[in-house]
């Protein structure tokens, strides 16, 4: 984790390092990561399983 990262980047890095297993099929994807999008007062983190294409979403409201 970079000391110059924003809190949102730090949270994405946490997800990337610990939550890359699909809850639907159990596939552990070490080659992809969480995507981050923002819209006004929301920050959305999404992980798409490369095996079954299930989408895991976490959303923060500011």
N, CA, C and O atoms as a Maestro MAE file, in Angstrom:
{
 s_m_m2io_version
 :::
 2.0.0
}

f_m_ct {
 s_m_title
 :::
 protein
 m_atom[248] {
  # First column is atom index #
  i_m_mmod_type
  r_m_x_coord
  r_m_y_coord
  r_m_z_coord
  i_m_residue_number
  s_m_chain_name
  s_m_pdb_residue_name
  s_m_pdb_atom_name
  i_m_atomic_number
  :::
  1 25 0.838 -1.171 0.000 1 A "UNK " " N  " 7
  2 3 0.000 0.000 0.000 1 A "UNK " " CA " 6
  3 2 0.886 1.238 0.000 1 A "UNK " " C  " 6
  4 15 1.773 1.385 0.841 1 A "UNK " " O  " 8
  5 25 0.638 2.103 -0.932 2 A "UNK " " N  " 7
  6 3 1.432 3.319 -1.052 2 A "UNK " " CA " 6
  7 2 1.051 4.326 0.033 2 A "UNK " " C  " 6
  8 15 -0.132 4.480 0.338 2 A "UNK " " O  " 8
  9 25 2.026 5.007 0.614 3 A "UNK " " N  " 7
  10 3 1.700 6.008 1.634 3 A "UNK " " CA " 6
  11 2 0.988 7.221 1.041 3 A "UNK " " C  " 6
  12 15 0.443 8.036 1.786 3 A "UNK " " O  " 8
  13 25 0.984 7.357 -0.280 4 A "UNK " " N  " 7
  14 3 0.355 8.499 -0.935 4 A "UNK " " CA " 6
  15 2 -0.991 8.143 -1.560 4 A "UNK " " C  " 6
  16 15 -1.548 8.946 -2.308 4 A "UNK " " O  " 8
  17 25 -1.519 6.970 -1.272 5 A "UNK " " N  " 7
  18 3 -2.800 6.542 -1.817 5 A "UNK " " CA " 6
  19 2 -3.946 7.245 -1.109 5 A "UNK " " C  " 6
  20 15 -3.858 7.577 0.073 5 A "UNK " " O  " 8
  21 25 -5.033 7.466 -1.862 6 A "UNK " " N  " 7
  22 3 -6.234 8.006 -1.249 6 A "UNK " " CA " 6
  23 2 -6.898 6.891 -0.437 6 A "UNK " " C  " 6
  24 15 -6.587 5.716 -0.633 6 A "UNK " " O  " 8
  25 25 -7.798 7.245 0.462 7 A "UNK " " N  " 7
  26 3 -8.514 6.211 1.219 7 A "UNK " " CA " 6
  27 2 -9.276 5.248 0.304 7 A "UNK " " C  " 6
  28 15 -9.395 4.065 0.623 7 A "UNK " " O  " 8
  29 25 -9.792 5.736 -0.830 8 A "UNK " " N  " 7
  30 3 -10.519 4.868 -1.759 8 A "UNK " " CA " 6
  31 2 -9.587 3.885 -2.450 8 A "UNK " " C  " 6
  32 15 -9.948 2.726 -2.651 8 A "UNK " " O  " 8
  33 25 -8.390 4.337 -2.814 9 A "UNK " " N  " 7
  34 3 -7.401 3.437 -3.408 9 A "UNK " " CA " 6
  35 2 -6.949 2.398 -2.394 9 A "UNK " " C  " 6
  36 15 -6.740 1.237 -2.744 9 A "UNK " " O  " 8
  37 25 -6.798 2.808 -1.149 10 A "UNK " " N  " 7
  38 3 -6.398 1.868 -0.101 10 A "UNK " " CA " 6
  39 2 -7.459 0.791 0.103 10 A "UNK " " C  " 6
  40 15 -7.124 -0.375 0.314 10 A "UNK " " O  " 8
  41 25 -8.733 1.168 0.042 11 A "UNK " " N  " 7
  42 3 -9.799 0.172 0.188 11 A "UNK " " CA " 6
  43 2 -9.808 -0.791 -0.994 11 A "UNK " " C  " 6
  44 15 -9.987 -1.995 -0.806 11 A "UNK " " O  " 8
  45 25 -9.615 -0.274 -2.223 12 A "UNK " " N  " 7
  46 3 -9.551 -1.148 -3.391 12 A "UNK " " CA " 6
  47 2 -8.381 -2.120 -3.269 12 A "UNK " " C  " 6
  48 15 -8.517 -3.300 -3.593 12 A "UNK " " O  " 8
  49 25 -7.232 -1.629 -2.801 13 A "UNK " " N  " 7
  50 3 -6.066 -2.495 -2.608 13 A "UNK " " CA " 6
  51 2 -6.363 -3.587 -1.577 13 A "UNK " " C  " 6
  52 15 -5.905 -4.720 -1.723 13 A "UNK " " O  " 8
  53 25 -7.128 -3.248 -0.536 14 A "UNK " " N  " 7
  54 3 -7.522 -4.245 0.466 14 A "UNK " " CA " 6
  55 2 -8.403 -5.315 -0.174 14 A "UNK " " C  " 6
  56 15 -8.195 -6.508 0.048 14 A "UNK " " O  " 8
  57 25 -9.388 -4.891 -0.966 15 A "UNK " " N  " 7
  58 3 -10.240 -5.855 -1.664 15 A "UNK " " CA " 6
  59 2 -9.399 -6.726 -2.593 15 A "UNK " " C  " 6
  60 15 -9.570 -7.945 -2.625 15 A "UNK " " O  " 8
  61 25 -8.488 -6.104 -3.353 16 A "UNK " " N  " 7
  62 3 -7.653 -6.858 -4.295 16 A "UNK " " CA " 6
  63 2 -6.788 -7.891 -3.600 16 A "UNK " " C  " 6
  64 15 -6.537 -8.962 -4.153 16 A "UNK " " O  " 8
  65 25 -6.330 -7.586 -2.398 17 A "UNK " " N  " 7
  66 3 -5.433 -8.517 -1.719 17 A "UNK " " CA " 6
  67 2 -6.168 -9.607 -0.935 17 A "UNK " " C  " 6
  68 15 -5.568 -10.629 -0.600 17 A "UNK " " O  " 8
  69 25 -7.446 -9.409 -0.639 18 A "UNK " " N  " 7
  70 3 -8.103 -10.380 0.232 18 A "UNK " " CA " 6
  71 2 -9.429 -10.925 -0.272 18 A "UNK " " C  " 6
  72 15 -9.902 -11.935 0.249 18 A "UNK " " O  " 8
  73 25 -10.049 -10.296 -1.267 19 A "UNK " " N  " 7
  74 3 -11.391 -10.722 -1.647 19 A "UNK " " CA " 6
  75 2 -11.515 -10.984 -3.137 19 A "UNK " " C  " 6
  76 15 -12.327 -10.354 -3.815 19 A "UNK " " O  " 8
  77 25 -10.719 -11.908 -3.650 20 A "UNK " " N  " 7
  78 3 -10.762 -12.232 -5.067 20 A "UNK " " CA " 6
  79 2 -11.354 -13.611 -5.322 20 A "UNK " " C  " 6
  80 15 -11.127 -14.194 -6.383 20 A "UNK " " O  " 8
  81 25 -12.106 -14.137 -4.369 21 A "UNK " " N  " 7
  82 3 -12.764 -15.425 -4.556 21 A "UNK " " CA " 6
  83 2 -14.242 -15.188 -4.822 21 A "UNK " " C  " 6
  84 15 -14.915 -14.478 -4.074 21 A "UNK " " O  " 8
  85 25 -14.737 -15.789 -5.895 22 A "UNK " " N  " 7
  86 3 -16.140 -15.629 -6.273 22 A "UNK " " CA " 6
  87 2 -17.032 -16.316 -5.248 22 A "UNK " " C  " 6
  88 15 -16.823 -17.484 -4.919 22 A "UNK " " O  " 8
  89 25 -18.009 -15.602 -4.754 23 A "UNK " " N  " 7
  90 3 -18.945 -16.185 -3.786 23 A "UNK " " CA " 6
  91 2 -19.911 -17.162 -4.451 23 A "UNK " " C  " 6
  92 15 -20.472 -18.032 -3.785 23 A "UNK " " O  " 8
  93 25 -20.105 -17.022 -5.756 24 A "UNK " " N  " 7
  94 3 -21.055 -17.873 -6.470 24 A "UNK " " CA " 6
  95 2 -20.460 -19.239 -6.830 24 A "UNK " " C  " 6
  96 15 -21.070 -20.275 -6.562 24 A "UNK " " O  " 8
  97 25 -19.263 -19.236 -7.441 25 A "UNK " " N  " 7
  98 3 -18.693 -20.505 -7.909 25 A "UNK " " CA " 6
  99 2 -17.443 -20.930 -7.152 25 A "UNK " " C  " 6
  100 15 -16.993 -22.068 -7.292 25 A "UNK " " O  " 8
  101 25 -16.867 -20.018 -6.340 26 A "UNK " " N  " 7
  102 3 -15.676 -20.346 -5.565 26 A "UNK " " CA " 6
  103 2 -14.356 -20.171 -6.293 26 A "UNK " " C  " 6
  104 15 -13.298 -20.422 -5.717 26 A "UNK " " O  " 8
  105 25 -14.398 -19.742 -7.553 27 A "UNK " " N  " 7
  106 3 -13.178 -19.546 -8.332 27 A "UNK " " CA " 6
  107 2 -12.347 -18.426 -7.716 27 A "UNK " " C  " 6
  108 15 -12.875 -17.365 -7.383 27 A "UNK " " O  " 8
  109 25 -11.056 -18.665 -7.566 28 A "UNK " " N  " 7
  110 3 -10.148 -17.642 -7.019 28 A "UNK " " CA " 6
  111 2 -9.378 -17.038 -8.178 28 A "UNK " " C  " 6
  112 15 -8.582 -17.718 -8.826 28 A "UNK " " O  " 8
  113 25 -9.614 -15.769 -8.437 29 A "UNK " " N  " 7
  114 3 -9.056 -15.087 -9.595 29 A "UNK " " CA " 6
  115 2 -7.933 -14.163 -9.161 29 A "UNK " " C  " 6
  116 15 -8.180 -13.066 -8.659 29 A "UNK " " O  " 8
  117 25 -6.711 -14.602 -9.353 30 A "UNK " " N  " 7
  118 3 -5.558 -13.789 -8.937 30 A "UNK " " CA " 6
  119 2 -5.093 -12.831 -10.027 30 A "UNK " " C  " 6
  120 15 -4.204 -12.015 -9.788 30 A "UNK " " O  " 8
  121 25 -5.683 -12.915 -11.229 31 A "UNK " " N  " 7
  122 3 -5.256 -12.066 -12.340 31 A "UNK " " CA " 6
  123 2 -6.111 -10.818 -12.529 31 A "UNK " " C  " 6
  124 15 -5.758 -9.952 -13.329 31 A "UNK " " O  " 8
  125 25 -7.217 -10.706 -11.817 32 A "UNK " " N  " 7
  126 3 -8.044 -9.514 -11.977 32 A "UNK " " CA " 6
  127 2 -8.180 -8.800 -10.641 32 A "UNK " " C  " 6
  128 15 -7.570 -9.205 -9.652 32 A "UNK " " O  " 8
  129 25 -8.969 -7.754 -10.610 33 A "UNK " " N  " 7
  130 3 -9.142 -6.996 -9.377 33 A "UNK " " CA " 6
  131 2 -10.474 -6.275 -9.376 33 A "UNK " " C  " 6
  132 15 -11.304 -6.462 -10.266 33 A "UNK " " O  " 8
  133 25 -10.658 -5.473 -8.394 34 A "UNK " " N  " 7
  134 3 -11.882 -4.707 -8.223 34 A "UNK " " CA " 6
  135 2 -11.805 -3.429 -9.049 34 A "UNK " " C  " 6
  136 15 -10.781 -2.746 -9.049 34 A "UNK " " O  " 8
  137 25 -12.897 -3.107 -9.758 35 A "UNK " " N  " 7
  138 3 -13.014 -1.844 -10.487 35 A "UNK " " CA " 6
  139 2 -13.673 -0.825 -9.571 35 A "UNK " " C  " 6
  140 15 -14.531 -1.175 -8.760 35 A "UNK " " O  " 8
  141 25 -13.279 0.416 -9.698 36 A "UNK " " N  " 7
  142 3 -13.840 1.484 -8.872 36 A "UNK " " CA " 6
  143 2 -14.475 2.522 -9.775 36 A "UNK " " C  " 6
  144 15 -13.849 3.000 -10.721 36 A "UNK " " O  " 8
  145 25 -15.732 2.875 -9.479 37 A "UNK " " N  " 7
  146 3 -16.403 3.956 -10.181 37 A "UNK " " CA " 6
  147 2 -17.031 4.884 -9.150 37 A "UNK " " C  " 6
  148 15 -17.384 4.461 -8.050 37 A "UNK " " O  " 8
  149 25 -17.164 6.140 -9.516 38 A "UNK " " N  " 7
  150 3 -17.788 7.104 -8.618 38 A "UNK " " CA " 6
  151 2 -18.897 7.844 -9.350 38 A "UNK " " C  " 6
  152 15 -18.850 8.034 -10.565 38 A "UNK " " O  " 8
  153 25 -19.879 8.248 -8.586 39 A "UNK " " N  " 7
  154 3 -20.959 9.060 -9.142 39 A "UNK " " CA " 6
  155 2 -21.509 9.932 -8.020 39 A "UNK " " C  " 6
  156 15 -22.309 9.483 -7.201 39 A "UNK " " O  " 8
  157 25 -21.071 11.167 -7.999 40 A "UNK " " N  " 7
  158 3 -21.560 12.084 -6.968 40 A "UNK " " CA " 6
  159 2 -21.176 11.654 -5.578 40 A "UNK " " C  " 6
  160 15 -20.009 11.742 -5.196 40 A "UNK " " O  " 8
  161 25 -22.136 11.194 -4.821 41 A "UNK " " N  " 7
  162 3 -21.900 10.846 -3.423 41 A "UNK " " CA " 6
  163 2 -21.722 9.347 -3.194 41 A "UNK " " C  " 6
  164 15 -21.826 8.888 -2.057 41 A "UNK " " O  " 8
  165 25 -21.458 8.579 -4.243 42 A "UNK " " N  " 7
  166 3 -21.288 7.128 -4.104 42 A "UNK " " CA " 6
  167 2 -19.981 6.656 -4.739 42 A "UNK " " C  " 6
  168 15 -19.543 7.174 -5.765 42 A "UNK " " O  " 8
  169 25 -19.383 5.675 -4.109 43 A "UNK " " N  " 7
  170 3 -18.197 5.016 -4.654 43 A "UNK " " CA " 6
  171 2 -18.552 3.537 -4.755 43 A "UNK " " C  " 6
  172 15 -18.908 2.908 -3.758 43 A "UNK " " O  " 8
  173 25 -18.454 2.986 -5.955 44 A "UNK " " N  " 7
  174 3 -18.852 1.595 -6.190 44 A "UNK " " CA " 6
  175 2 -17.623 0.772 -6.577 44 A "UNK " " C  " 6
  176 15 -16.876 1.129 -7.488 44 A "UNK " " O  " 8
  177 25 -17.435 -0.328 -5.868 45 A "UNK " " N  " 7
  178 3 -16.377 -1.299 -6.150 45 A "UNK " " CA " 6
  179 2 -17.048 -2.533 -6.741 45 A "UNK " " C  " 6
  180 15 -18.006 -3.046 -6.162 45 A "UNK " " O  " 8
  181 25 -16.560 -3.023 -7.892 46 A "UNK " " N  " 7
  182 3 -17.142 -4.210 -8.514 46 A "UNK " " CA " 6
  183 2 -16.050 -5.201 -8.890 46 A "UNK " " C  " 6
  184 15 -14.979 -4.835 -9.376 46 A "UNK " " O  " 8
  185 25 -16.363 -6.464 -8.646 47 A "UNK " " N  " 7
  186 3 -15.486 -7.564 -9.028 47 A "UNK " " CA " 6
  187 2 -16.297 -8.482 -9.931 47 A "UNK " " C  " 6
  188 15 -17.381 -8.922 -9.550 47 A "UNK " " O  " 8
  189 25 -15.787 -8.776 -11.125 48 A "UNK " " N  " 7
  190 3 -16.461 -9.661 -12.063 48 A "UNK " " CA " 6
  191 2 -15.649 -10.947 -12.148 48 A "UNK " " C  " 6
  192 15 -14.470 -10.921 -12.502 48 A "UNK " " O  " 8
  193 25 -16.282 -12.072 -11.824 49 A "UNK " " N  " 7
  194 3 -15.616 -13.379 -11.865 49 A "UNK " " CA " 6
  195 2 -15.316 -13.741 -13.315 49 A "UNK " " C  " 6
  196 15 -16.207 -13.703 -14.164 49 A "UNK " " O  " 8
  197 25 -14.084 -14.087 -13.596 50 A "UNK " " N  " 7
  198 3 -13.715 -14.446 -14.967 50 A "UNK " " CA " 6
  199 2 -14.154 -15.862 -15.325 50 A "UNK " " C  " 6
  200 15 -14.060 -16.257 -16.487 50 A "UNK " " O  " 8
  201 25 -14.628 -16.629 -14.354 51 A "UNK " " N  " 7
  202 3 -15.094 -17.984 -14.618 51 A "UNK " " CA " 6
  203 2 -16.597 -18.025 -14.911 51 A "UNK " " C  " 6
  204 15 -17.010 -18.525 -15.957 51 A "UNK " " O  " 8
  205 25 -17.418 -17.499 -13.987 52 A "UNK " " N  " 7
  206 3 -18.875 -17.584 -14.160 52 A "UNK " " CA " 6
  207 2 -19.513 -16.230 -14.458 52 A "UNK " " C  " 6
  208 15 -20.722 -16.154 -14.678 52 A "UNK " " O  " 8
  209 25 -18.720 -15.162 -14.468 53 A "UNK " " N  " 7
  210 3 -19.151 -13.801 -14.779 53 A "UNK " " CA " 6
  211 2 -20.124 -13.203 -13.757 53 A "UNK " " C  " 6
  212 15 -20.838 -12.248 -14.061 53 A "UNK " " O  " 8
  213 25 -20.147 -13.760 -12.567 54 A "UNK " " N  " 7
  214 3 -20.949 -13.172 -11.488 54 A "UNK " " CA " 6
  215 2 -20.329 -11.835 -11.099 54 A "UNK " " C  " 6
  216 15 -19.114 -11.658 -11.187 54 A "UNK " " O  " 8
  217 25 -21.164 -10.903 -10.673 55 A "UNK " " N  " 7
  218 3 -20.693 -9.572 -10.303 55 A "UNK " " CA " 6
  219 2 -20.908 -9.357 -8.809 55 A "UNK " " C  " 6
  220 15 -22.023 -9.485 -8.304 55 A "UNK " " O  " 8
  221 25 -19.840 -9.034 -8.123 56 A "UNK " " N  " 7
  222 3 -19.881 -8.700 -6.686 56 A "UNK " " CA " 6
  223 2 -19.747 -7.188 -6.596 56 A "UNK " " C  " 6
  224 15 -18.840 -6.610 -7.196 56 A "UNK " " O  " 8
  225 25 -20.634 -6.545 -5.859 57 A "UNK " " N  " 7
  226 3 -20.619 -5.090 -5.761 57 A "UNK " " CA " 6
  227 2 -20.599 -4.646 -4.319 57 A "UNK " " C  " 6
  228 15 -21.336 -5.169 -3.484 57 A "UNK " " O  " 8
  229 25 -19.763 -3.692 -4.037 58 A "UNK " " N  " 7
  230 3 -19.731 -3.016 -2.731 58 A "UNK " " CA " 6
  231 2 -19.898 -1.539 -3.022 58 A "UNK " " C  " 6
  232 15 -19.286 -1.019 -3.955 58 A "UNK " " O  " 8
  233 25 -20.716 -0.859 -2.241 59 A "UNK " " N  " 7
  234 3 -20.964 0.554 -2.502 59 A "UNK " " CA " 6
  235 2 -20.863 1.352 -1.219 59 A "UNK " " C  " 6
  236 15 -21.380 0.945 -0.179 59 A "UNK " " O  " 8
  237 25 -20.195 2.486 -1.298 60 A "UNK " " N  " 7
  238 3 -20.070 3.395 -0.167 60 A "UNK " " CA " 6
  239 2 -20.809 4.673 -0.514 60 A "UNK " " C  " 6
  240 15 -20.684 5.197 -1.621 60 A "UNK " " O  " 8
  241 25 -21.567 5.159 0.425 61 A "UNK " " N  " 7
  242 3 -22.226 6.458 0.278 61 A "UNK " " CA " 6
  243 2 -21.475 7.479 1.096 61 A "UNK " " C  " 6
  244 15 -21.157 7.244 2.262 61 A "UNK " " O  " 8
  245 25 -21.194 8.603 0.491 62 A "UNK " " N  " 7
  246 3 -20.438 9.650 1.179 62 A "UNK " " CA " 6
  247 2 -21.357 10.663 1.802 62 A "UNK " " C  " 6
  248 15 -20.892 11.618 2.424 62 A "UNK " " O  " 8
  :::
 }
 m_bond[247] {
  # First column is bond index #
  i_m_from
  i_m_to
  i_m_order
  :::
  1 1 2 1
  2 2 3 1
  3 3 4 2
  4 3 5 1
  5 5 6 1
  6 6 7 1
  7 7 8 2
  8 7 9 1
  9 9 10 1
  10 10 11 1
  11 11 12 2
  12 11 13 1
  13 13 14 1
  14 14 15 1
  15 15 16 2
  16 15 17 1
  17 17 18 1
  18 18 19 1
  19 19 20 2
  20 19 21 1
  21 21 22 1
  22 22 23 1
  23 23 24 2
  24 23 25 1
  25 25 26 1
  26 26 27 1
  27 27 28 2
  28 27 29 1
  29 29 30 1
  30 30 31 1
  31 31 32 2
  32 31 33 1
  33 33 34 1
  34 34 35 1
  35 35 36 2
  36 35 37 1
  37 37 38 1
  38 38 39 1
  39 39 40 2
  40 39 41 1
  41 41 42 1
  42 42 43 1
  43 43 44 2
  44 43 45 1
  45 45 46 1
  46 46 47 1
  47 47 48 2
  48 47 49 1
  49 49 50 1
  50 50 51 1
  51 51 52 2
  52 51 53 1
  53 53 54 1
  54 54 55 1
  55 55 56 2
  56 55 57 1
  57 57 58 1
  58 58 59 1
  59 59 60 2
  60 59 61 1
  61 61 62 1
  62 62 63 1
  63 63 64 2
  64 63 65 1
  65 65 66 1
  66 66 67 1
  67 67 68 2
  68 67 69 1
  69 69 70 1
  70 70 71 1
  71 71 72 2
  72 71 73 1
  73 73 74 1
  74 74 75 1
  75 75 76 2
  76 75 77 1
  77 77 78 1
  78 78 79 1
  79 79 80 2
  80 79 81 1
  81 81 82 1
  82 82 83 1
  83 83 84 2
  84 83 85 1
  85 85 86 1
  86 86 87 1
  87 87 88 2
  88 87 89 1
  89 89 90 1
  90 90 91 1
  91 91 92 2
  92 91 93 1
  93 93 94 1
  94 94 95 1
  95 95 96 2
  96 95 97 1
  97 97 98 1
  98 98 99 1
  99 99 100 2
  100 99 101 1
  101 101 102 1
  102 102 103 1
  103 103 104 2
  104 103 105 1
  105 105 106 1
  106 106 107 1
  107 107 108 2
  108 107 109 1
  109 109 110 1
  110 110 111 1
  111 111 112 2
  112 111 113 1
  113 113 114 1
  114 114 115 1
  115 115 116 2
  116 115 117 1
  117 117 118 1
  118 118 119 1
  119 119 120 2
  120 119 121 1
  121 121 122 1
  122 122 123 1
  123 123 124 2
  124 123 125 1
  125 125 126 1
  126 126 127 1
  127 127 128 2
  128 127 129 1
  129 129 130 1
  130 130 131 1
  131 131 132 2
  132 131 133 1
  133 133 134 1
  134 134 135 1
  135 135 136 2
  136 135 137 1
  137 137 138 1
  138 138 139 1
  139 139 140 2
  140 139 141 1
  141 141 142 1
  142 142 143 1
  143 143 144 2
  144 143 145 1
  145 145 146 1
  146 146 147 1
  147 147 148 2
  148 147 149 1
  149 149 150 1
  150 150 151 1
  151 151 152 2
  152 151 153 1
  153 153 154 1
  154 154 155 1
  155 155 156 2
  156 155 157 1
  157 157 158 1
  158 158 159 1
  159 159 160 2
  160 159 161 1
  161 161 162 1
  162 162 163 1
  163 163 164 2
  164 163 165 1
  165 165 166 1
  166 166 167 1
  167 167 168 2
  168 167 169 1
  169 169 170 1
  170 170 171 1
  171 171 172 2
  172 171 173 1
  173 173 174 1
  174 174 175 1
  175 175 176 2
  176 175 177 1
  177 177 178 1
  178 178 179 1
  179 179 180 2
  180 179 181 1
  181 181 182 1
  182 182 183 1
  183 183 184 2
  184 183 185 1
  185 185 186 1
  186 186 187 1
  187 187 188 2
  188 187 189 1
  189 189 190 1
  190 190 191 1
  191 191 192 2
  192 191 193 1
  193 193 194 1
  194 194 195 1
  195 195 196 2
  196 195 197 1
  197 197 198 1
  198 198 199 1
  199 199 200 2
  200 199 201 1
  201 201 202 1
  202 202 203 1
  203 203 204 2
  204 203 205 1
  205 205 206 1
  206 206 207 1
  207 207 208 2
  208 207 209 1
  209 209 210 1
  210 210 211 1
  211 211 212 2
  212 211 213 1
  213 213 214 1
  214 214 215 1
  215 215 216 2
  216 215 217 1
  217 217 218 1
  218 218 219 1
  219 219 220 2
  220 219 221 1
  221 221 222 1
  222 222 223 1
  223 223 224 2
  224 223 225 1
  225 225 226 1
  226 226 227 1
  227 227 228 2
  228 227 229 1
  229 229 230 1
  230 230 231 1
  231 231 232 2
  232 231 233 1
  233 233 234 1
  234 234 235 1
  235 235 236 2
  236 235 237 1
  237 237 238 1
  238 238 239 1
  239 239 240 2
  240 239 241 1
  241 241 242 1
  242 242 243 1
  243 243 244 2
  244 243 245 1
  245 245 246 1
  246 246 247 1
  247 247 248 2
  :::
 }
}
